[in-house]
């Protein structure tokens, strides 16, 4: 292990030990059972194993059926003993039907061929109100699956994938005492003088004065919020060169440890200058396939952001629209994005992959192979590592906020940390006629929203309360393009006529409860597939069905006093997003972005919290599967660090 790795291990150990409470809970649970653990042997490069009910990965102790191999985690067993249905509710997911283009563009409302001119208050709602599902827990009263009187757990009934004919046995993946021994060693290390306290300092950094005021004249700060009485309205925004200077890593850590995003500018200046032009990347891809596929035959699947449905076209058509723009027959901008982010980036585009790695700032965290602060690299070779990227995202963009069909990544929360680099941007300038046509179509959409959304502005309220909402509340959902064009704040010294390729909104972790409450309260004001009002909410953030417009963000601040960090990502900027921070993105220009996930020691507890949160989602939910396997990552990281610190000579 190098000196740098030694230093990083020294810093990381206190954060790793935040996970020890998870080991303690497992150990205490095991000691309360009468069954004896039976070790299982893991085969080399075997695929990850998952618990059948909650779909979290199997790390060590778990319950298994000796007849059908049905696996159940310790938490699911505890929930079953407490009388709850383990692993979340059983819910029927409602699907969105098809709608005509006239409906999508607001020419007609549901159940009518033309807009009804009568007062919407005198009519019954045209859409059923959004159903808010309780994503916490469900009582196990409708299913014949309960723990026995002696607390033993029967195998799940057939409707849950088990056989229902055997008693589950406790098994483990590692030697029986490994967790208790690891806990004991870790506690001794933390108690030593050299490792006491928080090594990731929470003290104010150089961005703040001794009085706590922000040095807003610093070029390394970008104003991104207007929170009253808060010192976190600015985002740390160094250049790529600043990040490589002495103290750059420590300064980054000071902000990162507080759960703040970071922007690093001009990262492409550190590279060889390889072009990220779309057709250059396409030619490079053709070289890897020995030129067997030409651009006329090579088709891609893209998503039309207007109805969120798939379209198929050849790659030349897609990139032609990327550079020149595409429009529907009525001149409404057609916003497309590739359906699947490009996977196997290192194999398909090796030169661009190497270029991307060179551009990444703070490689101690972001290097996917050797980063000492990237815990994902600590997994042994025999274990298949989670797919953390990098991935390319290619999408069209439009400066004005359309309200419908915007090129957006809806509000969501990453299970791990992430860094996102804008490598290419192309602007498509709309002409005056196009803007007039957009304004004309928006009037139809506004009327449709008044018809359909007025009754559902507050779905958790009673019907009488919902009908008392004024028309202004619906009018605010769709305003003119002129009022919607204000985007992120510019930092000192930046020209106001220069704007970036993507608009980011990143929320603080502590604001998640209020944000969730707001989304549930106003869920009837949002549309989803085929522009149909949202039908069902399981989890307002993990569902990834909401995008907050400028008006919704204004309403959020008025009602709940919270706002996100809002900023524009410019060409060559790398955005670091901490795990657990909900965020959304609107594409302002046609963009190529490359993103990479990593697992930092500071955010392991947050990653574990998110995993536990998602295990209670319905079985078919998009965020249900534990793809990150953060507990496995944390376990092997702690094992490596503890082994090094207790036996430095042999490491």
KAQUI-V46937 format. One line per field, one symbol per residue. ss: DSSP state (H for helix, E for strand, - for the rest). psi: psi as a letter, one per 40 degrees, with the letter a starting at -180 (. if undefined). A space follows every 50 residues. Layout:
ss = ???
psi = ???
This chain:
ss = --HHHHHHHHHHHHHHHHHHHHHHHHHHHHH------EE------E---E ------E----EEEE-----EE-HHHHHHHH--E---------------- HHHH---------------HHH--------EE------E----------- ---E---HHH------EEEEEE-----HHHHHHHHHHHHHH-HHH----- -------E-----E------EEE----------EEE--EHHHHH---HHH HHHHHH-----EEEE-HHHH-------HHHHHHHHHHH----------EE EEEE----EEEEEEHHHHHHHHHH--E-----E--EEE---E--HHHH-H HHHHHHHHH---HHHH--------HHHH----E-----EEEEEEE----- -------EEEEE----EEEEEEEEEE-----HHHHHHHHHHHHHHHHHHH HH-HHH------HHHHH---HHHHH-----HHHH---------------- -EEEEE--HHHHHHHHHHHHH-HHH-E-HHH-E--EE------------H HHHHHHHHHH----EEEEE----EEEE-----EEEEE--EEEEEEEEE-- HHHHHHHHHHHHHH---------------HHHHHHHHHHHHHHHHH-HHH -
psi = hiddddddddddddddededddddddddddeeieihihiihhihfiiiii hddefiihdchihihedefhihiddddddddeeihieiihhhhhihiiii ddddeediiheidihheihedeiiieiiihhhihecihhgeeighiiide eihiiiideeeadeeihiihiieiidedddddddddddddeideeiaheg heiiaeeiideeihgeeheeihheifhhfiefeihhgiiddddeiheddd dddddddefiiihhifdeeeaeehheidddddddddddeffdhidddhii hihhedefihihiidddddddddeiiiideehhhhiihdhhhifddddgd dddddddddhigeddehedehdegedeehidehhiiheaiiihhiiihdi hddheigihihihieiiihhhheiihhhhiiddddddddddddddddddd ddedefdgeeiiddddeehidddddedgiiddeeehaiiiiheihdehia ehhihhiideeddddddddddfdeeiibhffhihdhhdhededfeihhid dddddddddefiiihhihhihehhhhhihehiiihhhdihihihihiihi ddedddddddddddeeiideidedhgddfdddddddddddddddddgdde .
